[in-house]
Structures are given as structure tokens and as C-alpha cells.
Amino acid sequence: MDRRTFPAQRWINVALRGLHLVAVIWLGAALLDAPVSTNVGVLGVAATGFAMLALDTWSKPSHLREVSGVALLVKLVFVAWMAVDESSRPLLFWFIVVGSAVFSHAPARFRHAMLLERKR
């Protein structure tokens, strides 16, 4: 399977993942009533998540046809939902956290299974 790469791609991905973790922690803290903005957390999670998805999809276009790619799209839908429905934020946050743990630690055979096969 061919992958596209560019110089510093790995380090950009590492930086995005670090920023994403900061945003997730920020959002979780805000949902637990810490004196920080929930909107900043939602925006940070959405922005870094979308950037990582874009980089992964550019690098491996078939990613969006895999279980892990579809799961990422569902997470982004949940984050968008959180942005417009404040009352749903706590429940969606925990769905996303649990789903992320399941999909990131599931066997590769499951995560990278193709859901949508390309017609030839």
C-alpha cells in the first residue's frame, strides 16, 4: 500500500497529537467545571482532530474506507454536535473518549479492515 510523505511529516503529526491531547484535557476540565472555556476546548479538539484526519487522509487516501477512518469521521460529527448543543457535551465527550480508546487499541486487523471496497 503506497503512502505519501513529506519532510517533517512525522514531527507535524507528533505536534498535532500533542496539541490534540491538550485540547481534550482542556475540554474535559471545562466539562468538570474548571474555570476554562468549554468553547475553546471544543474548537481545539475539532481543529486538531480535523488537521490530523486531513494529514492521515492525504498520506493514505484509503484511510477513510477503513474502520478507523469511519470512526474518526463519527468522532468529528460528535465534536460538531458538541459545538452546537451545549447540553450534550458531557455525554458526547465520554462517548468520544471511550470510542477513541477502543479504536486506537483494537487489533490492527480490525482497525484497518476495509468497510468500503473500491470497485475496479
KEKE-3310 file (N, C-alpha, C; in steps of 0.2 Angstrom, whole numbers, plus 5000, padded with zeros to 4 digits):
npx = (5004:5003:5010:5010:5022:5030:5044:5047:5034:5031:5035:5026:5014:5016:5017:5004:4996:5000:4995:4982:4979:4981:4970:4959:4961:4959:4945:4939:4942:4935:4922:4921:4919:4930:4939:4939:4937:4924:4920:4933:4939:4931:4933:4947:4949:4941:4948:4962:4959:4953:4964:4973:4966:4965:4979:4982:4973:4978:4990:4987:4975:4965:4962:4950:4941:4942:4939:4944:4945:4932:4927:4934:4928:4915:4918:4922:4909:4902:4910:4906:4893:4894:4898:4887:4877:4876:4871:4873:4886:4894:4890:4893:4907:4912:4908:4916:4929:4929:4926:4938:4948:4945:4945:4959:4966:4962:4965:4975:4971:4957:4955:4960:4952:4944:4929:4923:4925:4934:4928:4933)
npy = (4994:5010:5025:5043:5055:5068:5079:5081:5077:5067:5074:5085:5078:5072:5084:5089:5079:5080:5093:5090:5082:5091:5099:5090:5087:5100:5102:5092:5096:5108:5104:5098:5108:5117:5132:5136:5139:5131:5131:5135:5123:5114:5119:5118:5104:5100:5107:5102:5089:5088:5092:5082:5071:5076:5076:5062:5057:5062:5057:5043:5039:5029:5027:5033:5023:5013:5005:5012:5025:5028:5028:5040:5050:5049:5053:5066:5071:5070:5079:5091:5091:5093:5106:5114:5110:5113:5106:5093:5090:5084:5070:5066:5069:5059:5047:5049:5049:5035:5028:5032:5026:5012:5011:5015:5005:4993:4978:4978:4972:4973:4988:4992:4986:4985:4994:4999:4994:4998:4999:4990)
npz = (5000:4995:5002:5005:5008:5016:5020:5037:5041:5050:5063:5062:5064:5077:5084:5082:5088:5101:5104:5102:5112:5123:5120:5122:5136:5141:5137:5144:5157:5157:5156:5168:5176:5178:5178:5164:5147:5139:5125:5119:5121:5114:5101:5099:5100:5089:5078:5079:5078:5065:5057:5060:5054:5041:5037:5039:5029:5017:5017:5016:5006:5006:5019:5024:5021:5029:5045:5056:5050:5047:5060:5065:5057:5063:5076:5073:5069:5081:5089:5081:5084:5098:5098:5094:5103:5118:5130:5127:5128:5139:5139:5125:5125:5134:5126:5115:5121:5126:5114:5106:5114:5112:5098:5095:5102:5097:5088:5074:5063:5064:5065:5053:5044:5028:5025:5014:4999:4985:4969:4954)
capx = (5000:5008:5009:5013:5025:5034:5049:5044:5028:5031:5035:5020:5009:5018:5014:4996:4994:5001:4990:4975:4978:4980:4963:4955:4961:4956:4938:4937:4942:4929:4916:4920:4918:4936:4937:4942:4931:4922:4921:4940:4941:4928:4936:4954:4948:4939:4954:4967:4956:4952:4971:4976:4962:4967:4986:4982:4970:4982:4996:4984:4968:4961:4961:4943:4937:4944:4935:4947:4944:4925:4927:4936:4923:4910:4920:4921:4902:4901:4913:4902:4887:4895:4899:4881:4872:4880:4869:4875:4894:4897:4889:4897:4914:4914:4907:4922:4935:4929:4927:4945:4952:4943:4948:4966:4970:4960:4970:4976:4966:4950:4956:4962:4948:4940:4922:4920:4929:4934:4926:4939)
capy = (5000:5016:5031:5049:5058:5074:5081:5084:5075:5064:5079:5088:5073:5072:5090:5089:5074:5083:5099:5087:5079:5097:5101:5085:5088:5106:5101:5088:5100:5113:5100:5096:5115:5121:5139:5137:5140:5124:5133:5134:5115:5111:5122:5115:5097:5100:5109:5097:5082:5089:5093:5075:5067:5078:5073:5055:5055:5064:5052:5037:5041:5023:5028:5034:5017:5008:5005:5018:5031:5030:5030:5047:5054:5049:5057:5073:5073:5071:5086:5096:5091:5097:5114:5117:5108:5113:5101:5086:5090:5079:5063:5065:5069:5052:5043:5050:5046:5028:5026:5033:5021:5006:5010:5015:4999:4987:4974:4982:4969:4976:4995:4993:4982:4990:4994:5001:4992:5001:4995:4991)
capz = (5000:4995:5007:5003:5014:5015:5026:5044:5042:5057:5068:5062:5067:5084:5087:5081:5093:5107:5104:5102:5119:5127:5119:5125:5143:5142:5136:5150:5163:5157:5157:5175:5179:5179:5176:5157:5142:5135:5118:5117:5121:5108:5095:5099:5098:5082:5074:5079:5075:5058:5054:5059:5049:5034:5036:5038:5023:5012:5017:5014:5005:5008:5026:5025:5019:5034:5051:5059:5046:5048:5067:5065:5055:5068:5081:5071:5069:5088:5091:5079:5088:5104:5096:5093:5108:5125:5134:5125:5128:5144:5136:5119:5127:5136:5120:5111:5124:5126:5107:5105:5117:5109:5091:5095:5105:5094:5084:5068:5058:5065:5064:5046:5039:5024:5025:5008:4994:4979:4963:4949)
cpx = (5004:5005:5013:5016:5029:5039:5045:5037:5027:5031:5029:5014:5010:5015:5007:4993:4994:4996:4983:4974:4977:4972:4958:4955:4958:4948:4936:4937:4936:4923:4915:4921:4925:4935:4941:4936:4930:4922:4928:4942:4938:4931:4943:4953:4946:4945:4959:4965:4956:4959:4974:4973:4964:4974:4986:4978:4974:4988:4993:4977:4963:4959:4953:4938:4938:4940:4938:4945:4936:4924:4929:4931:4917:4912:4920:4914:4900:4904:4909:4896:4888:4896:4892:4876:4876:4877:4871:4883:4896:4896:4893:4904:4916:4913:4914:4928:4935:4930:4934:4949:4951:4946:4956:4970:4967:4965:4970:4972:4959:4950:4956:4958:4944:4933:4919:4926:4929:4933:4932:4936)
cpy = (5006:5022:5037:5052:5064:5075:5083:5081:5071:5069:5083:5084:5073:5078:5091:5084:5077:5089:5096:5085:5085:5099:5097:5086:5095:5106:5097:5092:5105:5110:5098:5103:5118:5127:5141:5137:5133:5125:5132:5127:5112:5113:5119:5108:5096:5102:5104:5091:5082:5089:5086:5071:5069:5075:5066:5053:5057:5059:5045:5038:5035:5023:5029:5028:5012:5010:5012:5025:5033:5032:5037:5051:5054:5053:5065:5076:5074:5078:5092:5097:5095:5104:5117:5115:5107:5107:5094:5085:5084:5072:5062:5065:5062:5047:5043:5047:5038:5025:5026:5027:5014:5006:5011:5009:4993:4984:4978:4979:4971:4984:4996:4989:4987:4989:4995:4999:4996:4997:4996:4989)
cpz = (5000:5000:5004:5009:5012:5021:5032:5045:5049:5063:5068:5065:5074:5087:5087:5087:5100:5109:5105:5109:5124:5126:5122:5133:5145:5142:5142:5156:5163:5158:5165:5179:5181:5176:5169:5153:5138:5128:5115:5116:5115:5101:5094:5097:5091:5077:5073:5076:5068:5054:5054:5054:5042:5032:5035:5031:5017:5011:5014:5013:5006:5015:5028:5024:5024:5041:5055:5056:5047:5055:5068:5063:5059:5074:5079:5071:5076:5091:5088:5082:5095:5103:5096:5099:5115:5129:5133:5126:5133:5141:5130:5121:5129:5131:5116:5114:5124:5119:5105:5108:5114:5102:5091:5098:5102:5090:5077:5062:5058:5063:5056:5041:5035:5024:5018:5003:4988:4973:4958:4943)
residu = (MET:ASP:ARG:ARG:THR:PHE:PRO:ALA:GLN:ARG:TRP:ILE:ASN:VAL:ALA:LEU:ARG:GLY:LEU:HIS:LEU:VAL:ALA:VAL:ILE:TRP:LEU:GLY:ALA:ALA:LEU:LEU:ASP:ALA:PRO:VAL:SER:THR:ASN:VAL:GLY:VAL:LEU:GLY:VAL:ALA:ALA:THR:GLY:PHE:ALA:MET:LEU:ALA:LEU:ASP:THR:TRP:SER:LYS:PRO:SER:HIS:LEU:ARG:GLU:VAL:SER:GLY:VAL:ALA:LEU:LEU:VAL:LYS:LEU:VAL:PHE:VAL:ALA:TRP:MET:ALA:VAL:ASP:GLU:SER:SER:ARG:PRO:LEU:LEU:PHE:TRP:PHE:ILE:VAL:VAL:GLY:SER:ALA:VAL:PHE:SER:HIS:ALA:PRO:ALA:ARG:PHE:ARG:HIS:ALA:MET:LEU:LEU:GLU:ARG:LYS:ARG)
# end
